[in-house]
Amino acid sequence: MLFLLSPAKKLDYDTPLGVDLHTQPLFVDHAAALIKVLKKKSAEDIAQLMDLSPALADLNARRYAAWKPTFTQQNARPAILAFNGDVYEGLQAPSLSVPQLQWAQDHIAILSGLYGVLRPLDLMQPYRLEMGTRLETPRGKNLYEFWGTDIAEYLNERLEGDKKPVVVNLASEEYFKSVDLKALKARVVQCVFQEKKNGAYKIISFNAKRARGLMARYAIQHKIATPERLRAFDSEDYAYDESVSTPDKLVFRRG
């Protein structure tokens, strides 16, 4: 069983690392092809393409210029310890033990506009390239066309030894769209997190992102191997609601 996560815009390359574990990313050739396209763009082009402030566009133009196809501990850090957005505040990866990080390496896949899929310990150079970006490349008019069936085929390879292959989607819609479901040979289980607001249960984006990270952490801590075992998730007052769930859509509510 594999858990899918989105990446984060916010990155941390400053906090000292508590572990010396890392692996090489898988889709370096793909990333290099995208960087080649991005390097041709000015900071103004990047600002327009990604709707960024001039300062952020300039930062990312410099990141693309500095990017190298060789990943070292000097120019990169493990993805799970580099991402620092809402999902990763729920996940709290720096507090995981070495065995827990190794379990995560085998069971979590982080989707990425630039890197396709990152395992948690894969080295990652800093970047900004959201999956929904309309970046034209020789492979198509956007990143969904660029990645095609590659991500789904990789997930199939990872799940090849499982008798009942399952993908638990903890990624956003923007990122999960990069997984070609026609090519994917696995059951997909969605996790939905809702809050009570004005008498009705709704998805609150910020809270739902954090909850996805909490669920990933729960899976790591308990070495969850079946979707059914996810129902016991109870972090930060969430509880499984059987009345609105299905076997492939697990709904957790609080409030």
C-alpha positions as CSV (number, residue, x, y, z in Angstrom):
1,M,0.0,0.0,0.0
2,L,1.3,3.5,-1.0
3,F,0.3,6.8,0.5
4,L,0.4,9.8,-1.9
5,L,1.2,13.3,-0.6
6,S,1.4,16.7,-2.3
7,P,4.6,18.8,-2.0
8,A,4.7,22.2,-0.4
9,K,5.6,25.7,-1.7
10,K,7.3,26.5,1.6
11,L,10.7,25.0,1.9
12,D,13.3,24.6,4.7
13,Y,16.9,24.3,3.7
14,D,18.2,26.0,6.9
15,T,17.3,23.8,9.9
16,P,20.2,21.4,10.7
17,L,19.3,17.8,9.8
18,G,19.1,15.3,12.6
19,V,19.7,12.3,10.4
20,D,22.1,11.3,7.7
21,L,19.8,9.3,5.4
22,H,19.3,10.1,1.7
23,T,18.6,8.5,-1.6
24,Q,18.9,9.7,-5.2
25,P,15.7,11.0,-7.0
26,L,14.2,8.8,-9.6
27,F,13.2,11.1,-12.5
28,V,16.3,13.2,-12.8
29,D,16.3,13.2,-16.6
30,H,12.7,14.4,-16.6
31,A,13.5,17.2,-14.1
32,A,16.5,18.2,-16.2
33,A,14.3,18.5,-19.3
34,L,11.9,20.8,-17.4
35,I,14.8,22.8,-16.0
36,K,16.1,23.3,-19.5
37,V,12.8,24.9,-20.5
38,L,12.6,27.0,-17.3
39,K,16.2,28.3,-17.6
40,K,15.2,30.0,-20.9
41,K,12.6,32.1,-19.0
42,S,13.3,35.5,-17.5
43,A,12.2,36.4,-14.0
44,E,9.3,38.4,-15.6
45,D,8.2,35.3,-17.6
46,I,8.2,33.2,-14.4
47,A,6.2,35.8,-12.5
48,Q,3.6,35.7,-15.2
49,L,3.6,32.0,-15.7
50,M,3.3,31.2,-11.9
51,D,1.5,34.4,-10.7
52,L,4.5,35.2,-8.4
53,S,5.7,38.5,-6.9
54,P,8.9,39.9,-8.5
55,A,11.0,38.8,-5.5
56,L,9.7,35.2,-5.6
57,A,10.1,35.0,-9.4
58,D,13.7,36.2,-9.1
59,L,14.4,33.7,-6.4
60,N,13.1,30.8,-8.5
61,A,14.9,32.1,-11.7
62,R,18.1,31.8,-9.6
63,R,17.1,28.3,-8.3
64,Y,16.7,27.1,-11.9
65,A,20.0,28.6,-12.9
66,A,21.8,26.9,-10.0
67,W,20.1,23.5,-10.5
68,K,22.4,20.6,-11.3
69,P,21.7,17.0,-12.4
70,T,24.0,15.8,-9.6
71,F,22.4,15.7,-6.2
72,T,24.6,16.0,-3.1
73,Q,24.1,16.8,0.6
74,Q,25.6,20.2,-0.3
75,N,23.0,21.3,-2.9
76,A,20.0,19.2,-1.8
77,R,18.2,17.6,1.2
78,P,15.7,14.8,1.7
79,A,12.3,15.8,0.4
80,I,10.4,14.9,3.6
81,L,12.7,17.2,5.5
82,A,12.8,20.0,2.9
83,F,9.0,20.6,2.5
84,N,7.5,22.8,5.2
85,G,3.9,23.6,4.4
86,D,0.6,22.8,6.1
87,V,0.8,19.1,5.3
88,Y,4.3,18.8,6.6
89,E,3.4,20.6,9.8
90,G,0.9,17.8,10.4
91,L,3.5,15.2,9.5
92,Q,6.3,16.6,11.7
93,A,9.0,14.5,9.9
94,P,12.0,15.8,11.8
95,S,10.6,14.1,15.0
96,L,10.3,10.7,13.3
97,S,12.8,8.0,14.2
98,V,15.2,6.4,11.7
99,P,13.1,3.2,11.5
100,Q,10.0,5.4,10.9
101,L,11.7,7.3,8.2
102,Q,12.7,4.1,6.6
103,W,9.1,2.8,6.7
104,A,8.0,6.1,5.2
105,Q,10.5,5.6,2.4
106,D,8.9,2.3,1.4
107,H,5.2,3.5,1.7
108,I,5.0,7.2,0.9
109,A,5.3,8.9,-2.5
110,I,5.4,12.7,-2.8
111,L,4.0,14.0,-6.1
112,S,6.0,16.9,-7.7
113,G,5.7,19.1,-10.7
114,L,9.4,19.1,-11.3
115,Y,10.5,15.7,-9.9
116,G,7.3,13.6,-10.8
117,V,7.5,11.4,-7.7
118,L,9.9,11.7,-4.7
119,R,10.4,9.1,-2.1
120,P,10.7,10.8,1.4
121,L,14.5,10.4,1.6
122,D,15.2,11.4,-2.1
123,L,17.5,14.4,-2.3
124,M,15.7,17.4,-3.6
125,Q,17.2,20.7,-4.8
126,P,14.9,23.7,-4.0
127,Y,12.4,24.7,-6.7
128,R,8.9,26.0,-7.3
129,L,6.8,24.4,-10.0
130,E,3.3,23.5,-9.2
131,M,1.7,20.6,-11.0
132,G,-1.1,22.9,-12.4
133,T,1.5,25.2,-14.1
134,R,0.8,25.7,-17.8
135,L,4.4,25.1,-18.8
136,E,4.8,24.2,-22.4
137,T,7.4,21.6,-23.2
138,P,8.2,19.3,-26.2
139,R,6.0,16.7,-24.5
140,G,2.8,18.9,-24.3
141,K,1.1,22.1,-23.3
142,N,1.2,21.6,-19.5
143,L,2.8,19.4,-16.8
144,Y,0.0,16.8,-16.9
145,E,0.8,16.2,-20.6
146,F,4.6,16.2,-19.8
147,W,4.2,13.5,-17.1
148,G,1.6,11.5,-19.1
149,T,1.4,7.9,-17.7
150,D,4.9,8.0,-16.2
151,I,3.8,8.6,-12.6
152,A,1.1,5.9,-12.7
153,E,3.5,3.4,-14.3
154,Y,6.0,4.1,-11.5
155,L,3.3,3.5,-8.8
156,N,2.4,0.3,-10.6
157,E,6.1,-0.8,-10.3
158,R,6.2,0.0,-6.6
159,L,3.0,-2.0,-6.0
160,E,3.9,-4.9,-8.2
161,G,4.5,-7.3,-5.3
162,D,1.2,-6.5,-3.5
163,K,-1.6,-9.1,-3.8
164,K,-4.1,-6.3,-3.4
165,P,-2.4,-3.1,-4.6
166,V,-3.9,0.0,-2.9
167,V,-3.1,3.7,-3.3
168,V,-4.3,6.0,-0.4
169,N,-4.6,9.5,-1.8
170,L,-3.6,12.2,0.7
171,A,-2.7,14.6,-2.2
172,S,-4.7,17.5,-3.5
173,E,-6.8,17.3,-6.6
174,E,-4.2,19.3,-8.5
175,Y,-1.5,16.8,-7.8
176,F,-3.6,13.6,-7.9
177,K,-4.6,14.5,-11.5
178,S,-1.0,13.7,-12.5
179,V,-1.8,10.1,-11.8
180,D,-3.3,8.6,-15.0
181,L,-6.1,6.5,-13.5
182,K,-6.6,4.5,-16.7
183,A,-2.9,3.4,-16.4
184,L,-3.0,2.8,-12.7
185,K,-3.4,-0.8,-11.7
186,A,-4.5,-0.3,-8.1
187,R,-7.5,0.4,-5.9
188,V,-7.7,4.1,-4.9
189,V,-8.8,5.1,-1.4
190,Q,-9.6,8.7,-0.7
191,C,-9.4,10.3,2.8
192,V,-11.7,13.3,3.4
193,F,-11.4,15.6,6.4
194,Q,-14.3,17.8,7.4
195,E,-15.1,20.4,10.1
196,K,-18.4,21.4,11.5
197,K,-19.1,25.0,10.5
198,N,-22.5,26.8,10.9
199,G,-24.2,23.5,11.6
200,A,-22.8,21.7,8.5
201,Y,-19.7,19.7,7.8
202,K,-17.3,21.2,5.3
203,I,-13.8,20.8,4.0
204,I,-11.7,23.7,5.3
205,S,-8.6,23.8,3.1
206,F,-5.9,24.7,5.7
207,N,-7.2,22.2,8.2
208,A,-7.6,19.4,5.6
209,K,-4.0,19.9,4.4
210,R,-2.7,19.6,8.0
211,A,-5.0,16.5,8.5
212,R,-3.4,14.8,5.5
213,G,-0.1,15.2,7.2
214,L,-1.5,13.9,10.5
215,M,-2.8,10.8,8.7
216,A,0.5,10.2,7.0
217,R,2.2,10.4,10.4
218,Y,-0.4,8.0,11.9
219,A,0.2,5.5,9.1
220,I,4.0,5.7,9.7
221,Q,3.7,5.3,13.5
222,H,1.3,2.4,13.2
223,K,2.8,0.8,10.1
224,I,-0.7,0.8,8.5
225,A,-0.9,-2.0,5.8
226,T,-4.7,-2.0,5.0
227,P,-7.2,0.9,4.3
228,E,-9.5,-0.6,7.0
229,R,-6.9,0.2,9.7
230,L,-7.0,3.9,8.8
231,R,-10.5,4.1,10.3
232,A,-9.0,4.2,13.8
233,F,-7.3,7.5,13.0
234,D,-8.2,10.0,15.8
235,S,-5.5,12.7,15.8
236,E,-6.5,16.2,16.9
237,D,-10.1,15.1,17.6
238,Y,-10.9,13.7,14.1
239,A,-13.1,10.6,14.1
240,Y,-14.1,8.2,11.3
241,D,-17.8,8.7,10.3
242,E,-19.1,5.4,8.9
243,S,-22.5,6.9,8.0
244,V,-21.0,9.1,5.2
245,S,-18.1,6.8,4.2
246,T,-17.7,4.1,1.6
247,P,-14.9,1.5,1.4
248,D,-13.0,3.7,-1.0
249,K,-13.9,7.1,0.6
250,L,-13.0,7.4,4.3
251,V,-14.6,10.5,5.9
252,F,-13.2,11.9,9.1
253,R,-15.0,14.6,11.0
254,R,-14.6,16.8,14.0
255,G,-16.6,19.5,15.8
